[in-house]
């Protein structure tokens, strides 16, 4: 049974790669003849490649150092254990970083072709432009999920050890943490600088070619929202599978058989298969609504997945209660997506209210946006809590002797269910920056207001869907880390049994060690977010000064005289240098603090640390993601002619709100779900050391 599930997963991964290649060829064949668009598209492509290359060199050095640390200490110090086991863990970690890096690279290469094709296709109407953007995003969706499934399968087949899979997951998570932080700092540095100087100070259009930061802004969409988010969702998908595998393997070991492990791989493969079918069915009419098209594709994929997993459960005799937990996770994910859509869609009340408040000044833009952002947290937090509770109670009675183990496995399968359609989620998410770039290229290429209006409509849908997918990813990370908390307990108890000492069954907050960890863990997301946002702030100030210098010193640039061009590379260099300087400290701080808490207070302190970090991290991530998306679409709503339109007081205030929301939604917010995953994985991998070495 296990072999069937493993080989079927490999087969589905290969099908996903083949489908991704077909989509890539389809996008590449779309016509493009505008020389200006081609030239600017090439500038964006070169800038994105250059940044990614420099970023990966920095991250390769970090990964090399950490791989040595893993080889020496994990799963147990080499002087106490088996050297080959430590070597396998280090190799798995490196493989995780490599697979995650490839995911980002594939996204960049495809997105920087699809943006040009989508811009030119907009001349023929919304249908062709939408398809070019969506299928460009779907290439990354298929490739990322195919690679994550294949990577986990291969590591598990070669080692037969789920703890080594945790090492692979940690490799993916650590690279995603730094890639998302670095890409987010780059993109928001350029975005904020371009908007504040161009729109607010000078009153020129968003993507006016006179603006020195305009190419850096479009490069940032790719390195932050495509490469960074691709690595992020790759990490989330791998982490959900790793957590489920640790718990499934533990159950199968004591009960005999391979049913639970087989179920994990079977359901993960069926999720990818459902996403392939969902992408194939995605369509839009000549006058269709892109938001509705993207959402309907998600609903179709959801229905297909439920049907496929129900059939597999009936055929292979899987536990229906675990299937129920998986479906609960998926349905709650969809509901969270719908509530996120309400708070960020420009056709709904919150966005319209913030746009109206902007007419009274930027202070009211900020206050109303923060209020709605905080309000939006409640449905998602309740949803995560309900899905964990239902999954727990649903699976607890499966085997009374192992009620807690099955309950935690149920939560891990709920997380797997929520991320089961991640191929479609990534496709929708990558669509956003592609059509955002297409909008910029259309304006720089002088394609006219009708074409820009089409790309604006596509971009607005992209903003809404990006907010939905971020909410989906953050919520899934929440369930995943709850499952990883169970995996941490499982690792601790396994080590405790081998050492002949007592393990843990819960974390009592009246225990001072647990409470100490709880307080420290709750503070980490706030400090982590602060470090990233301050990085954007410092970097953006440098770029604003450079933009002012160019407008002041380059004769004829401000007036747009023929033959006078900005020094685009100067802004790209500032964004790159600043992002590379700022990307490591926040991530290293998180990892070092986790190790410090573990070696000070042991496994009980780490249990509290994880609980505090999960709750605080989810709250901050959801608030920042939703408020940022709301401000962005409030700006778009005003620009479409409401509340005075472009150039009005409401427009200036809305742009200020958007610049505050930029690092919220694209730097700190989405990096937090990776941060809580990294902390959970470090804790699970270091469980034995924390159990045996601590001050208290």
C-alpha positions in Angstrom: 0.0 0.0 0.0 2.8 2.4 1.0 4.7 1.7 -2.2 1.6 2.4 -4.3 1.1 5.8 -2.6 4.8 6.7 -3.0 5.1 5.7 -6.7 1.7 7.3 -7.5 3.0 10.6 -5.8 6.1 10.5 -8.1 3.9 9.9 -11.1 1.6 12.8 -10.3 4.6 15.1 -9.7 5.9 14.2 -13.2 2.5 14.9 -14.7 2.6 18.3 -12.9 6.0 19.1 -14.4 4.9 18.1 -17.9 1.7 20.3 -17.6 3.9 23.2 -16.3 6.1 22.8 -19.3 3.1 22.9 -21.7 1.7 26.0 -19.9 5.2 27.6 -20.3 5.3 26.9 -24.0 1.7 28.3 -24.4 2.6 31.6 -22.6 5.9 31.9 -24.6 4.0 31.5 -27.9 1.7 34.5 -27.2 2.5 37.4 -29.6 4.6 40.4 -28.5 5.8 43.0 -30.9 6.0 46.4 -29.0 9.7 47.3 -28.8 9.3 49.6 -25.7 7.5 46.9 -23.8 10.1 44.3 -24.8 12.9 46.6 -23.8 11.4 47.4 -20.4 10.5 43.8 -19.9 14.1 42.8 -20.5 15.2 45.4 -17.9 12.8 43.9 -15.4 14.0 40.4 -16.2 17.7 41.3 -15.9 17.1 43.2 -12.6 15.2 40.2 -11.1 17.9 37.7 -12.2 20.7 39.9 -10.8 19.0 40.3 -7.4 18.1 36.6 -7.2 21.7 35.6 -8.0 23.2 37.9 -5.3 20.5 36.8 -2.8 21.2 33.1 -3.4 25.0 33.6 -3.0 24.3 35.1 0.5 21.8 32.4 1.4 24.1 29.6 0.1 26.8 30.8 2.6 24.3 30.8 5.4 22.9 27.4 4.4 26.5 26.0 4.2 27.2 27.1 7.8 23.9 25.7 9.1 24.5 22.4 7.3 27.7 22.0 9.2 25.9 22.7 12.4 23.2 20.1 11.6 25.9 17.5 10.7 27.6 18.0 14.0 24.5 18.1 16.3 21.4 16.6 14.7 19.5 14.5 15.3 22.1 13.8 18.1 25.7 15.0 18.4 28.0 12.9 16.2 30.2 11.9 19.1 27.1 10.2 20.7 25.4 8.6 17.7 25.6 7.5 14.1 27.6 9.8 11.8 25.7 8.6 8.7 22.4 9.6 10.3 23.7 13.1 10.8 25.1 13.2 7.3 21.7 12.3 5.9 20.0 15.1 7.9 22.5 17.6 6.6 22.0 16.4 3.0 18.2 16.6 3.5 18.6 20.2 4.8 20.6 21.2 1.7 18.2 19.5 -0.6 15.3 21.5 1.0 17.2 24.8 0.4 18.0 23.8 -3.2 14.4 22.8 -4.1 13.1 26.0 -2.5 15.6 28.1 -4.5 14.6 26.3 -7.7 11.0 27.1 -7.0 11.8 30.8 -6.8 14.0 30.7 -9.9 11.2 29.0 -12.0 8.7 31.7 -10.8 11.0 34.5 -11.9 11.8 33.1 -15.3 8.1 32.5 -16.2 6.7 35.7 -14.6 9.1 38.0 -16.5 7.9 36.5 -19.8 4.2 36.3 -18.9 4.1 40.0 -17.8 5.2 41.1 -21.3 2.7 38.7 -23.0 -0.2 39.8 -20.7 0.5 43.5 -21.4 0.3 43.1 -25.1 -2.6 40.7 -25.0 -4.6 43.4 -23.2 -4.9 45.1 -26.6 -7.1 42.2 -27.7 -9.3 42.4 -24.6 -9.4 41.1 -21.1 -9.8 37.4 -22.0 -6.3 36.8 -23.6 -4.6 39.0 -21.1 -6.1 37.2 -18.1 -5.2 33.8 -19.6 -1.6 34.9 -20.2 -1.3 36.1 -16.6 -3.1 33.1 -15.0 -1.3 30.4 -17.0 2.1 32.2 -16.3 1.3 31.9 -12.6 0.1 28.3 -13.0 3.5 27.3 -14.3 4.9 28.2 -10.9 2.0 26.6 -9.1 2.5 23.2 -10.8 6.3 23.3 -10.6 6.4 24.3 -6.9 3.9 21.7 -5.7 5.3 19.0 -7.9 8.8 19.8 -6.5 7.6 19.8 -2.9 5.8 16.5 -3.2 8.6 14.9 -5.1 11.2 16.1 -2.6 9.3 14.8 0.4 8.7 11.4 -1.3 12.4 11.0 -2.4 13.8 11.9 1.1 11.3 9.5 2.8 12.0 6.7 0.3 15.7 7.0 0.7 15.8 7.3 4.5 12.5 5.9 5.7 12.8 8.4 8.5 10.3 11.2 9.0 12.7 13.2 11.2 15.0 13.5 8.2 12.0 14.8 6.3 11.8 17.5 9.0 15.4 18.4 8.0 14.3 18.7 4.4 11.4 20.9 5.6 13.7 23.1 7.7 15.9 23.6 4.6 12.9 24.8 2.6 11.6 27.0 5.5 14.9 28.7 6.4 15.5 29.6 2.7 11.9 30.8 2.4 12.2 32.9 5.5 15.2 34.8 4.2 14.0 34.9 0.5 10.6 36.3 1.5 12.2 38.8 3.8 14.8 39.9 1.2 12.3 40.0 -1.6 9.8 41.8 0.5 12.3 44.5 1.5 13.4 45.0 -2.1 9.9 45.3 -3.5 8.4 47.6 -0.9 11.5 49.8 -0.9 10.9 50.5 -4.6 7.1 50.6 -4.4 7.0 53.1 -1.6 9.6 55.3 -3.1 8.0 55.3 -6.5 4.6 56.1 -5.1 5.6 58.8 -2.7 7.8 60.8 -5.1 5.9 60.1 -8.3 2.2 60.1 -7.3 2.1 62.2 -4.2 4.9 64.8 -4.8 4.9 65.1 -8.6 1.4 63.9 -9.5 2.6 61.7 -12.3 1.1 58.3 -13.2 2.0 55.2 -11.2 4.3 53.6 -13.9 5.5 56.8 -15.7 8.8 55.9 -17.4 10.2 59.2 -16.1 10.2 57.8 -12.5 13.7 56.4 -11.7 12.2 53.8 -9.4 9.6 52.4 -11.8 11.8 49.5 -13.1 12.9 48.6 -9.6 9.3 48.6 -8.6 8.4 46.1 -11.3 11.5 44.0 -10.5 10.4 44.0 -6.9 7.0 42.5 -7.8 8.9 39.5 -9.1 11.5 38.9 -6.4 9.1 39.6 -3.6 5.6 38.4 -4.7 6.8 35.7 -7.1 10.1 34.2 -6.0 9.5 35.0 -2.3 5.9 33.8 -2.2 6.8 30.7 -4.2 9.5 29.7 -1.7 7.0 30.5 1.1 4.2 28.3 -0.1 6.7 25.6 -1.1 7.8 25.7 2.6 4.2 25.6 3.9 3.3 22.6 1.8 6.5 20.7 2.7 6.0 21.5 6.4 2.4 20.3 6.4 3.5 17.0 4.9 6.4 16.7 7.3 4.3 17.2 10.4 1.7 14.7 9.2 4.4 12.2 8.4 6.0 12.4 11.8 2.7 11.7 13.5 1.6 9.1 11.0 4.9 7.2 11.2 4.7 7.2 15.0 1.2 5.7 14.9 2.0 3.1 12.3 5.1 2.1 14.3 3.1 1.3 17.5 0.0 -0.1 15.7 1.7 -2.0 12.9 1.0 -1.4 9.2 1.5 1.6 6.9 -2.0 2.9 6.5 -1.5 6.4 8.0 1.7 7.1 6.1 0.1 5.9 2.9 -2.9 8.2 3.5 -0.6 11.3 3.8 1.1 10.7 0.5 -2.2 9.6 -1.2 -4.0 12.8 -0.2 -1.1 15.1 -1.0 -0.9 13.6 -4.5 -4.6 13.9 -5.1 -4.4 17.5 -4.1 -1.9 18.2 -6.8 -4.0 16.2 -9.3 -7.1 18.3 -8.4 -5.1 21.5 -8.9 -4.0 20.3 -12.3 -7.6 19.7 -13.3 -8.7 23.0 -11.8 -6.1 25.0 -13.7 -7.1 23.3 -16.9 -10.7 24.4 -16.4 -9.9 28.1 -15.6 -11.6 30.3 -18.2 -13.0 33.9 -18.6 -15.4 35.4 -21.1 -14.7 38.5 -23.3 -16.4 40.7 -20.7 -15.8 38.4 -17.7 -14.9 39.2 -14.1 -11.3 38.1 -13.3 -11.9 37.9 -9.6 -14.9 35.6 -10.1 -12.9 33.5 -12.6 -10.1 33.0 -10.1 -12.4 32.2 -7.2 -14.5 29.8 -9.3 -11.4 27.9 -10.3 -10.6 27.5 -6.6 -14.1 26.2 -5.8 -13.9 23.7 -8.7 -10.5 22.5 -7.4 -12.0 22.1 -3.9 -14.9 20.1 -5.1 -12.7 17.8 -7.2 -10.3 17.2 -4.3 -13.2 16.3 -1.9 -14.5 13.8 -4.5 -11.1 12.2 -5.2 -10.2 11.8 -1.6 -13.6 10.3 -0.7 -13.1 7.8 -3.5 -9.6 6.9 -2.3 -10.9 6.6 1.3 -13.6 4.1 0.2 -11.3 2.2 -2.1 -8.2 1.8 0.2 -10.1 1.6 3.5 -8.7 4.8 5.0 -10.3 6.1 8.2 -13.4 8.2 7.3 -12.8 10.4 10.4 -9.4 11.4 9.2 -10.9 12.2 5.7 -13.4 14.3 7.6 -10.6 16.2 9.4 -8.9 16.8 6.0 -12.2 18.1 4.5 -12.8 20.4 7.5 -9.4 22.0 7.0 -10.0 22.6 3.3 -13.5 24.0 3.8 -12.4 26.3 6.6 -9.6 27.5 4.3 -12.2 28.4 1.7 -14.3 30.2 4.3 -11.3 32.2 5.5 -10.6 33.1 1.9 -14.2 34.4 1.5 -13.9 36.5 4.7 -10.6 37.9 3.5 -12.2 38.7 0.2 -14.9 40.7 2.0 -12.3 42.9 3.8 -10.1 43.5 0.7 -12.4 43.4 -2.4 -13.0 46.9 -3.8 -16.7 46.1 -4.4 -17.3 45.5 -0.7 -18.1 47.9 2.1 -14.7 48.1 4.0 -12.7 49.2 0.9 -15.3 51.8 0.0 -15.5 53.1 3.5 -11.7 53.5 3.7 -11.7 55.3 0.3 -14.4 57.6 1.5 -12.5 58.3 4.8 -9.4 59.2 2.6 -11.2 62.4 1.5 -10.8 63.7 5.0 -7.0 63.1 5.0 -4.4 60.4 5.4 -4.9 60.1 9.2 -8.4 58.8 8.6 -7.1 56.4 5.9 -4.7 54.9 8.4 -7.2 54.7 11.3 -10.0 53.2 9.2 -7.7 50.7 7.5 -6.1 49.6 10.8 -9.6 49.2 12.4 -10.8 46.9 9.5 -7.5 45.1 9.5 -7.9 44.3 13.2 -11.5 43.3 12.7 -10.6 40.9 9.9 -8.5 38.9 12.2 -11.4 37.4 14.2 -13.0 35.2 11.5 -9.7 33.7 10.5 -8.6 33.0 14.1 -11.9 31.5 14.9 -11.7 29.4 11.7 -8.3 28.1 12.6 -9.4 27.3 16.1 -12.6 25.6 15.0 -10.8 23.5 12.3 -8.2 22.3 14.9 -10.9 21.6 17.5 -13.2 19.7 15.1 -10.3 17.7 13.7 -9.1 16.9 17.2 -12.5 15.7 18.4 -13.3 13.9 15.2 -10.1 11.8 15.2 -9.7 11.3 19.0 -12.2 8.3 19.2 -10.5 6.3 16.3 -8.4 4.4 18.8 -9.0 5.1 22.5 -5.6 3.8 23.5 -4.0 6.4 21.3 -6.6 9.2 21.4 -4.1 12.1 21.7 -1.9 10.8 18.9 -4.8 10.3 16.5 -6.2 13.7 17.6 -2.9 15.4 16.7 -2.7 13.5 13.5 -6.2 14.7 12.7 -5.1 18.3 13.1 -2.1 17.6 10.8 -4.4 16.2 8.2 -6.6 19.3 8.5 -3.6 21.4 7.7 -2.7 19.1 4.8 -6.3 19.5 3.6 -6.2 23.3 3.8 -3.0 23.2 1.7 -4.2 20.4 -0.5 -5.1 22.8 -3.4 -1.9 24.8 -3.0 -1.2 24.3 -6.7 -4.2 26.4 -7.5 -3.5 28.9 -4.6 0.1 29.5 -6.0 -1.3 29.9 -9.5 -3.7 32.6 -8.3 -1.1 34.3 -6.1 1.6 34.5 -8.9 -1.1 35.9 -11.3 -1.2 39.0 -9.1 2.4 40.3 -9.6 2.3 39.2 -13.3 -0.7 41.4 -14.1 0.7 44.2 -11.9 3.8 44.2 -14.1 1.6 44.0 -17.2 -0.1 47.2 -16.1 3.2 49.0 -15.7 4.5 47.8 -19.0 1.3 48.8 -20.8 1.7 52.4 -19.4 5.4 52.5 -20.2 4.7 51.2 -23.7 2.0 53.9 -24.3 -0.7 51.4 -25.2 -3.5 53.9 -24.2 -6.1 54.3 -21.5 -8.3 51.5 -22.7 -5.6 49.0 -22.4 -4.5 50.4 -19.0 -8.1 50.2 -17.8 -8.1 46.5 -18.7 -4.8 45.8 -16.9 -6.1 47.9 -13.9 -9.1 45.6 -13.7 -6.8 42.5 -13.8 -4.5 44.1 -11.2 -7.4 44.9 -8.9 -8.5 41.2 -9.0 -4.8 40.2 -8.4 -4.7 42.4 -5.3 -7.9 40.8 -3.9 -6.8 37.3 -4.8 -3.3 37.9 -3.3 -4.9 38.9 -0.1 -7.1 35.8 -0.2 -4.1 33.5 -0.9 -2.1 35.1 1.8 -4.9 34.6 4.3 -5.2 31.0 3.1 -1.4 30.5 3.4 -1.2 32.1 6.9 -4.2 30.1 8.2 -2.7 26.8 6.8 0.6 27.7 8.5 -1.4 28.1 11.7 -2.8 24.6 11.5 0.6 23.2 10.3 2.4 24.6 13.3 -0.2 23.3 15.7 0.5 19.9 14.0 4.3 20.6 14.4 3.6 21.2 18.1 2.3 17.7 18.1 5.4 16.6 16.2 7.6 18.3 18.7 5.9 16.4 21.6 6.3 13.2 19.6 10.0 13.8 19.1 10.5 14.7 22.8 8.6 11.6 24.0 10.5 9.3 21.6 13.8 10.7 22.9 12.6 10.5 26.5 11.7 6.8 26.1 15.1 6.0 24.7 16.8 7.8 27.6 14.5 6.2 30.2 13.1 9.5 31.5 9.6 11.0 31.6 8.2 12.8 28.5 5.5 15.4 28.2 1.7 15.2 27.6 0.8 18.9 27.8 2.0 22.4 28.6 0.7 23.8 31.8 0.8 27.6 31.7 0.9 27.6 35.6 4.4 26.1 35.2 6.8 29.1 35.3 9.0 27.6 32.6 6.0 27.3 30.2 4.8 30.8 31.1 8.3 32.2 30.6 8.4 30.6 27.1 4.9 31.8 26.3 5.7 35.5 27.0 9.0 35.4 25.0 7.4 33.6 22.1 4.5 36.0 21.9 6.9 38.9 21.6 9.0 37.5 18.8 6.5 38.2 15.9 6.3 41.9 17.0 10.1 42.3 17.0 10.6 40.3 13.8 8.0 42.5 12.0 9.6 45.6 13.4 13.0 44.6 12.0 11.7 44.0 8.6 9.6 47.2 8.4 12.5 49.3 9.7 14.6 47.7 6.9 12.1 48.9 4.3 11.9 52.3 6.0 15.7 52.8 5.9 16.1 51.5 2.4 13.1 53.6 1.0 14.6 56.8 2.5 17.8 56.2 0.6 15.9 55.5 -2.6 13.7 58.6 -2.2 16.9 60.7 -1.9 18.2 59.1 -5.1 15.0 59.8 -7.0 15.1 63.5 -5.9 18.7 63.7 -7.1 17.9 62.4 -10.5 15.0 64.7 -11.0 17.2 67.6 -9.9 20.3 66.8 -11.8 19.2 65.0 -15.1 18.2 67.9 -17.4 14.8 67.4 -19.1 13.9 64.3 -17.1 11.1 66.0 -15.2 9.6 67.4 -18.4 9.9 64.1 -20.2 12.0 65.4 -23.1 12.7 62.8 -25.9 15.9 60.8 -25.4 16.2 61.7 -21.7 16.0 58.6 -19.5 16.4 58.0 -15.7 19.2 56.0 -14.3 17.1 53.0 -13.5 20.0 50.8 -12.3 20.8 53.2 -9.5 17.5 52.5 -7.8 17.8 48.8 -8.5 21.3 48.8 -6.8 19.9 50.7 -3.8 17.0 48.2 -3.4 19.4 45.2 -3.9 22.1 46.3 -1.5 19.6 47.3 1.2 17.6 44.1 0.9 20.7 41.9 1.1 21.9 43.9 4.2 18.6 43.6 6.0 17.4 40.1 5.1 19.6 38.1 7.5 19.4 39.8 10.9 15.6 39.2 11.5 15.8 35.5 10.6 18.9 34.9 12.6 17.4 36.6 15.6 14.4 34.2 15.5 16.5 31.1 15.3 19.0 32.2 17.9 16.3 33.2 20.4 14.6 29.8 19.9 17.8 28.0 20.8 18.4 30.3 23.8 14.9 29.6 25.2 15.4 25.9 24.7 18.8 25.7 26.4 17.6 28.0 29.2 14.2 26.4 30.0 14.2 23.0 28.3 11.3 21.4 26.5 8.6 23.0 28.7 9.8 26.5 28.0 9.9 25.7 24.3 6.4 24.3 24.5 5.2 27.7 25.9 7.4 29.5 23.4 5.8 27.8 20.5 2.3 28.4 21.8 2.9 32.2 22.3 4.7 32.4 18.9 1.9 30.7 17.0 -0.9 32.8 18.4 0.9 36.2 18.2 2.4 35.3 14.8 -1.0 34.4 13.3 -2.7 37.5 14.7 0.0 39.9 13.4 0.3 38.1 10.0 -3.5 38.2 9.3 -3.8 41.8 10.5 -1.0 43.1 8.3 -1.9 41.1 5.3 -5.5 42.1 5.3 -5.1 45.8 6.2 -2.4 46.1 3.5 -4.6 44.5 0.8 -7.5 46.8 1.9 -5.4 50.0 1.6 -4.0 48.9 -1.8 -7.5 48.3 -3.2 -8.9 51.5 -1.6 -6.2 53.4 -3.6 -7.3 51.5 -6.8 -10.9 52.3 -6.0 -10.2 56.0 -5.8 -8.1 55.8 -9.0 -11.0 54.3 -10.9 -12.8 57.6 -10.5 -14.5 57.4 -7.1 -14.2 60.0 -4.3 -12.6 62.5 -6.6 -10.4 60.2 -8.7 -6.8 60.7 -9.5 -5.1 63.9 -8.3 -7.7 64.5 -5.6 -7.1 64.9 -1.9 -8.6 61.4 -1.4 -6.2 60.0 -3.9 -3.1 61.5 -2.1 -4.4 60.1 1.2 -5.1 56.7 -0.3 -1.6 56.5 -1.7 -0.2 57.3 1.8 -2.3 54.4 3.2 -1.1 52.1 0.4 2.6 52.9 1.2 2.0 52.1 4.9 0.2 48.9 3.8 3.0 47.8 1.4 5.5 46.5 4.0 2.5 45.2 6.0 1.1 42.9 3.3 4.2 42.1 1.2 7.2 42.1 3.7 6.3 41.5 7.4 2.9 39.8 7.1 3.7 36.9 4.7 7.1 36.4 6.3 5.5 35.7 9.7 3.9 32.5 8.6 7.3 31.3 7.5 8.8 32.5 10.8 6.4 30.5 13.0 7.1 27.4 10.8 10.9 27.8 11.2 10.6 28.2 14.9 8.5 25.0 15.1 10.9 23.0 12.9 14.0 24.2 14.9 12.2 23.1 18.1 11.3 19.6 16.7 14.8 19.0 15.3 16.5 20.2 18.6 14.0 18.3 20.8 16.6 15.8 22.1 19.2 18.4 22.9 16.6 20.6 24.7 15.5 17.6 26.7 19.0 16.7 27.9 20.8 20.1 28.0 19.1 23.1 29.7 20.1 25.5 32.5 16.9 25.0 34.5 
